[in-house]
Amino acid sequence: MENYTIYAPPYTVGPEAYGKISEYTRLYGTRAVVIGGTRAMAAAKEKLIRAAAGTDLEIIDFILFGRECTFETAGKLATLPAVREADMIFAVGGGKAIDTCKLVSMELKKPYFAFPTIASNCAAASSLSIVYHEDGSFCDFVHFLDSARHVFIDTQIIAEAPREYLWAGIGDTYAKYYEVSISARDEDLSHYIALGVNMSRMCMETLIRHGEQALKDNINKQPSCDLEQAALAIIITTGWVSMLVARDHSMDYNGGVAHAFFYGLCNLPGFDENHLHGVVVGFGVLLLLMMDGREEECRKLMEFNKKVGLPVRLSDIDVTLDQVASCAEGMTKDEDLDHYPYRVTAQMIIDAAAKLDY
């Protein structure tokens, strides 16, 4: 057996989480450059400045990353003087901003720290970048990048973010449990993969318990216990699971029908521009359960979806059965199905979708 190390980034969470920044950055130098999105920067900038005041940490610049996580964008950022002079990168924002910073970090071999400003995905705690073309269409996955040295989750910023991000994050996160547990079914798992598979249950159970109230607290801009638990499930638990269950391409248990369903529908003109990833993936879980012969469990999840406003029928995501059928063959070729306990066919997808077309 070869030696290996499993590394999951530590995190600090709370309404004043940024107050701990200098404690965890001092090992990496004193000069930081902040890269992020427009809204994210507006939400975090003053708090970052206050956190650095009176410490050895110097923030040398605040730089807007752009709109898409592309290789071209990351390349341009890597040439900027402030980025090259910095000892570390502060990645601020949502998934695209943070994923872009991962590419810059890889290019310049600089450590990065993650500051998620929305609870919609696990980019802050994962070692994957989802890369797009300049026109916004999907380009590639870049796997097995270095993880953030630390993740700082300011729950007041999360509470003040638009509700739609948390809403979509719930669907994307509970999908992790269903997809991972099916991908790993009946396999003799190494310790770290088994740890990730068992931990994935928290991606579902935490949100079933706290998700509905978390959304209400988000509307009221309250950094409550329910909101914190939901945010941690979306950002941290899912990110840790993603890394634990994917050591290399031959042993990647992350994928599944729910994500293949979303990416397949992106072949419909304008679909990905008009539909939040996590919302469609949440519906994809219902499809997954129908296909897996677990209709009773599907019905139970549908009841939760109704409570939080996630889709329960095809019309809720603005597609018809004919449109699903036109994309079904492409779904079966998605890499999210590369490691699955049985072969998924286009007809299986169509039959399962038909049961949800009412």
C-alpha positions in Angstrom: 0.0 0.0 0.0 1.3 3.5 -0.9 1.4 6.3 1.6 -1.2 9.0 1.3 -2.5 12.0 3.3 -6.1 13.2 3.5 -6.5 16.9 4.1 -9.7 18.7 4.8 -9.6 22.4 5.4 -10.4 23.7 8.9 -13.0 26.4 9.3 -14.1 29.2 11.5 -17.8 30.1 11.6 -19.9 32.8 13.3 -21.1 36.4 12.8 -17.6 37.6 13.7 -15.6 34.8 12.1 -13.2 37.3 10.3 -11.8 38.3 13.7 -9.8 35.1 13.7 -8.1 35.7 10.3 -4.7 36.8 11.5 -4.4 33.8 13.8 -4.4 31.4 10.8 -2.6 33.4 8.1 0.5 34.3 10.0 2.3 31.1 9.0 2.0 32.1 5.4 3.3 35.6 5.4 1.8 39.1 5.9 0.6 40.3 2.5 -2.7 39.3 1.1 -4.6 40.1 -2.0 -8.4 39.8 -2.0 -10.0 38.5 -5.2 -13.8 38.2 -5.5 -17.1 39.1 -7.1 -18.7 42.5 -7.0 -21.5 41.7 -4.6 -19.2 39.6 -2.4 -16.6 42.3 -2.2 -19.2 44.8 -1.2 -20.4 42.5 1.6 -17.0 41.5 2.9 -14.6 44.4 2.2 -15.1 46.5 5.4 -15.1 43.4 7.6 -11.8 42.3 6.1 -10.3 45.7 6.5 -11.4 45.8 10.2 -10.0 42.3 10.7 -6.6 43.2 9.4 -6.4 46.5 11.4 -3.9 46.3 14.3 -2.4 43.0 13.1 0.6 42.2 11.0 -1.6 41.3 8.0 -1.6 43.8 5.1 -4.3 43.6 2.4 -2.5 45.1 -0.6 -5.4 45.2 -3.0 -9.0 44.2 -3.7 -9.5 42.8 -7.2 -12.8 41.9 -8.9 -12.4 38.5 -10.5 -14.8 38.9 -13.5 -17.9 37.0 -14.2 -16.9 33.4 -15.1 -14.3 31.0 -13.8 -12.3 30.5 -17.0 -8.7 29.6 -17.7 -8.3 33.0 -19.4 -9.6 34.9 -16.4 -7.3 33.0 -14.0 -4.4 33.6 -16.3 -4.9 37.3 -16.5 -5.3 37.6 -12.7 -2.0 35.7 -12.2 -0.2 38.4 -14.1 -1.3 41.3 -12.0 1.4 42.8 -9.8 -0.6 42.8 -6.6 -1.4 39.1 -7.1 2.2 38.2 -7.8 3.5 40.2 -4.9 1.1 38.8 -2.3 2.0 36.0 0.0 -1.5 34.6 0.0 -4.8 34.9 -1.8 -8.1 35.6 -0.1 -10.9 34.1 -2.3 -14.1 35.9 -1.6 -17.6 35.2 -2.9 -19.5 32.3 -4.5 -18.4 29.2 -6.4 -17.1 30.9 -9.5 -15.0 33.4 -7.7 -13.5 30.9 -5.3 -12.9 28.3 -8.1 -11.1 31.0 -10.1 -8.8 31.8 -7.1 -8.0 28.1 -6.9 -6.7 28.2 -10.5 -4.6 31.3 -9.7 -3.3 29.6 -6.5 -2.2 26.6 -8.6 -0.6 28.8 -11.2 1.4 30.9 -8.8 1.9 28.2 -6.1 0.5 30.5 -3.4 -1.8 29.5 -0.5 -5.4 30.7 -0.5 -8.0 31.2 2.1 -11.7 31.0 1.4 -14.4 33.4 2.4 -17.7 32.2 1.1 -20.4 35.0 1.1 -23.3 32.7 0.1 -24.3 29.2 1.2 -25.0 27.7 -2.2 -22.1 25.3 -2.8 -19.0 23.6 -1.4 -16.4 25.4 -3.5 -14.8 27.0 -0.4 -14.0 23.6 1.2 -13.5 21.4 -1.9 -10.4 20.8 -4.1 -12.3 21.0 -7.4 -12.7 23.9 -9.9 -15.6 24.0 -12.3 -14.3 25.9 -15.4 -16.4 27.6 -18.0 -15.8 29.1 -21.4 -16.0 32.9 -21.8 -19.6 32.6 -23.1 -20.6 30.9 -19.9 -20.9 27.4 -21.3 -19.2 24.5 -19.4 -15.6 23.8 -20.2 -13.9 21.4 -17.8 -13.5 20.1 -14.3 -10.1 20.6 -12.7 -9.8 18.0 -10.0 -7.5 17.5 -7.0 -6.3 21.1 -6.5 -4.8 22.2 -3.2 -7.5 23.0 -0.6 -8.0 26.3 1.2 -5.7 26.7 4.2 -8.7 27.8 6.2 -12.3 28.7 5.5 -13.9 31.7 7.2 -17.7 31.7 7.2 -19.3 34.9 8.5 -22.9 33.9 9.2 -24.1 37.5 9.2 -22.9 37.9 5.6 -24.6 34.6 4.8 -27.8 35.7 6.5 -27.9 38.9 4.4 -27.3 37.2 1.1 -30.2 36.6 -1.3 -32.4 33.7 -0.3 -32.2 32.0 -3.7 -28.6 31.0 -3.0 -29.4 29.1 0.2 -32.5 27.6 -1.5 -30.4 26.2 -4.4 -27.7 25.1 -2.0 -30.1 22.9 -0.1 -31.0 20.9 -3.2 -27.4 20.6 -4.4 -26.3 19.5 -0.9 -28.8 16.8 -0.1 -28.0 15.3 -3.5 -24.5 14.5 -2.2 -25.8 11.9 0.1 -28.0 10.1 -2.5 -25.4 10.2 -5.2 -22.4 9.1 -3.0 -24.3 6.4 -1.3 -25.4 4.9 -4.6 -22.0 5.2 -6.2 -20.4 3.4 -3.3 -23.0 0.7 -3.0 -21.8 -2.8 -2.3 -18.1 -1.9 -2.5 -15.3 -2.7 -0.1 -14.2 0.8 0.8 -11.0 2.2 2.0 -11.2 4.0 5.4 -11.2 7.6 4.0 -13.8 6.7 1.4 -16.0 5.0 3.9 -15.6 8.0 6.2 -16.8 10.3 3.4 -19.7 8.0 2.5 -20.9 7.8 6.1 -20.4 11.6 6.5 -22.5 12.2 3.4 -25.7 11.3 5.4 -25.2 14.6 7.2 -25.6 16.5 3.9 -29.2 15.3 3.8 -30.2 14.9 7.5 -28.9 18.4 8.5 -30.9 20.1 5.8 -34.1 18.1 6.4 -33.9 19.2 10.0 -32.7 22.8 9.7 -33.3 23.8 6.0 -36.9 25.1 6.3 -36.2 27.4 9.3 -32.8 28.4 7.8 -34.6 29.8 4.8 -37.0 31.8 7.0 -34.1 33.2 9.0 -32.3 34.1 5.8 -35.4 36.2 4.8 -35.2 37.9 8.2 -31.4 38.3 7.9 -30.9 36.4 11.2 -27.6 34.5 11.7 -29.4 31.8 13.7 -28.4 28.3 14.8 -30.5 26.8 12.0 -28.9 29.0 9.4 -25.5 28.2 10.7 -26.1 24.5 10.6 -27.5 24.6 7.1 -24.6 26.7 5.9 -22.1 24.3 7.4 -23.8 21.4 5.7 -23.7 23.1 2.3 -20.2 24.6 2.5 -18.1 22.3 4.8 -19.7 18.9 5.1 -20.2 18.6 1.4 -16.7 19.9 0.6 -15.1 17.4 3.0 -17.2 14.5 1.6 -16.2 15.5 -1.9 -12.5 15.2 -1.1 -12.8 12.1 0.9 -14.7 10.1 -1.7 -12.5 11.1 -4.6 -8.8 10.3 -4.4 -8.3 9.9 -8.1 -10.4 9.5 -11.2 -10.6 5.7 -10.8 -12.1 6.0 -7.4 -14.4 9.0 -7.6 -17.8 8.4 -5.9 -19.0 12.0 -6.1 -21.1 11.7 -9.3 -24.6 10.5 -10.0 -27.8 10.8 -11.9 -28.9 14.1 -10.3 -25.9 16.0 -11.6 -25.9 14.2 -15.0 -29.6 15.3 -15.3 -28.7 18.9 -14.8 -25.7 18.9 -17.2 -27.8 17.1 -19.8 -30.5 19.7 -19.7 -27.9 22.4 -20.2 -28.0 21.4 -23.8 -31.4 23.1 -24.1 -30.9 26.7 -25.3 -30.8 29.1 -22.3 -31.5 26.4 -19.7 -28.4 26.9 -17.5 -28.9 30.7 -17.7 -32.4 30.6 -16.4 -32.2 27.8 -13.8 -30.1 27.6 -10.6 -27.9 24.5 -10.6 -28.9 23.3 -7.1 -32.6 23.7 -7.8 -32.4 21.4 -10.8 -30.1 19.0 -9.1 -32.6 18.8 -6.2 -35.2 17.7 -8.7 -32.7 15.3 -10.2 -32.6 13.5 -6.8 -36.2 12.7 -7.2 -35.4 11.2 -10.6 -32.5 9.3 -9.1 -34.8 7.7 -6.5 -37.5 6.8 -9.0 -34.9 5.2 -11.2 -33.4 3.3 -8.2 -36.8 1.8 -7.3 -37.2 3.9 -4.1 -40.5 5.5 -4.8 -41.6 5.8 -1.2 -38.4 7.6 -0.3 -38.9 9.8 -3.3 -42.4 10.7 -2.1 -41.0 11.6 1.4 -38.4 13.9 -0.2 -41.0 15.5 -2.3 -42.9 16.5 0.8 -39.7 18.3 2.1 -39.3 19.9 -1.3 -42.8 21.3 -1.1 -42.1 22.8 2.3 -39.0 24.7 1.0 -40.3 25.4 -2.5 -37.9 23.1 -4.4 -39.3 21.4 -7.5 -41.4 18.2 -7.4 -42.5 17.9 -11.1 -41.0 18.5 -14.5 -43.0 21.7 -15.0 -41.4 23.2 -11.9 -38.1 23.3 -13.8 -39.8 24.4 -17.1 -39.1 21.3 -19.1 -41.3 18.7 -20.8 -40.9 15.0 -21.0 -40.0 15.3 -24.7 -37.2 17.7 -23.8 -35.9 15.2 -21.2 -36.0 12.5 -23.8 -34.1 14.6 -26.3 -31.3 15.0 -23.7 -31.4 11.6 -22.1 -28.7 9.9 -24.2 -26.3 12.7 -23.5 -27.0 12.3 -19.7 -25.9 8.7 -19.8 -22.5 9.7 -21.2 -21.9 12.3 -18.4 -18.7 11.5 -16.3 -20.9 11.7 -13.1 -22.1 8.2 -14.1 -18.6 6.8 -14.6 -18.6 5.1 -11.2 -22.1 3.7 -10.7 -23.3 0.3 -9.6 -25.4 -0.3 -12.7 -25.6 1.1 -16.3 -27.9 4.0 -16.6 -29.8 4.0 -20.0 -31.7 6.8 -21.7 -34.9 4.8 -21.3 -34.4 4.5 -17.6 -34.2 8.3 -17.4 -37.2 8.8 -19.6 -39.3 6.3 -17.6 -38.4 7.9 -14.2 -39.1 11.4 -15.6 -42.5 10.2 -16.8 -43.4 9.3 -13.3 -42.6 12.9 -12.3 -44.5 14.5 -15.2 -47.9 15.3 -13.7 
